[in-house]
Amino acid sequence: MLIMATNASAQSYELLVGTYTQGTSKGIYRYRFDSTRGEISAKPEQLVVVANPSWLTLSADQRHLYAVNENGPGQADTVGKVTSFSINPQTHVIDQLNEVETQGDEPTHASLSKDGSLLFVANYAVHPEPGGSAVAMGVAPDGSLLPVVQQERHPASHVDAERQAGSHVHSVVSAPNGRYVYVSDLGADKVFIYRLDAGNKQWPLGPATPSVVELPPGSGPRHLVFDAKTKYAYLTLEMTAQVAKFDYRSGGLDLGKITDLDRQGGPKGAAGALHLSADGRFLYVSNRGAVNELVVFAVNPETGDLREIQRRSVDGDHPREFGIDPSGQFVLIANQKSNAIVVVQRDVKTGLLGMTVQTFAIDSPSDVKFLTQ
């Protein structure tokens, strides 16, 4: 199905939405987002039918898109995969290039190397055997994917007998300088650091020095982000509902303050996605579970330390991911279990979140990305 947009204005952007497809959703949806009114168009401009595209990765020039297919045992497709697409720079029409197996179950995250020649994928793997893994695969000049060239597995911590019986890699992120790759393993309570040799197409990742960042037992590291100046990094600890701050030094991460997302004596949450504002002044963190809110922090520009300034309900259930629109005036929250994207006003100067301007119905949204080129 393809419906072309008309009268697109300078204040609107293309919005890509990844979904889980066990219900009524069919794959990746392309909408128009009006950043003047904060509204998603009523009908999609394009639907790309693909299984469980739960995480979307755009190339730097936005000419190519990579979607992990979060497949695994018990699903219609039992094989974890990544699908590559081309994006027409004039029309933004998305066309599939190819599909590659990830050599693991339930891939949940992917990122590109700085030069775009490698795609790193996190195989979460719900079942502890054989458990999760991080893999690297090549990217061809036309944007299509090459087979996996390297797979890395890690021992689990077993602190939580159920959730940490095996490795569960939740994200694989490159440092902004492109020299290091960080693998956050929820099942191991560690972030593993690799030195990247992009020229080595057979075995591009080697252990860095140091090669491991130890996190508190049972904390469950999930997603990692760096600030624009590569001075600090922030990591969500899913199982303890916390966010950790690091000082970045020559590839290493020195653990600083760990901040609780849950209120003392309140319901237990589960830390999820986190994003910095474009100016780096504010950090937004989702807390799921029984809490279902975004926690807003002001970032100290001198130390990178966090100061909580707001807690805001997501007006839904299980905020899997969220994104700040290119104008900075709205936050779009993908509430997976309540089947909606909630659009919330944002004050660019204060970082505070305001009223809900739209609740957009869509089954099992999992990720949102904007096209700005």
Secondary structure, 3 states (H helix, E strand, C coil): CECCCCCCCCCEEEEEEEECCCCCCCEEEEEEEECCCCEECCCCCEEEECCCEEEEEECCCCCEEEEEECCCCCCCCCCCEEEEEEECCCCCCEEEEEEEECCCCCEEEEEECCCCCEEEEEECCCCCCCCCEEEEEEECCCCCEEEEEEEECCCCCCCCCCCCCCCCEEEEEECCCCCEEEEEECCCCEEEEEEECCCCCCCCEEEEEEEEEECCCCCCEEEEEECCCCCEEEEEECCCCEEEEEEEECCEEEEEEEEECCCCCCCCCCEEEEEECCCCCEEEEEECCCCCEEEEEEECCCCCCEEEEEEEECCCCCEEEEEECCCCCEEEEEECCCCEEEEEEECCCCCCEEEEEEEEECCCEEEEEEECC
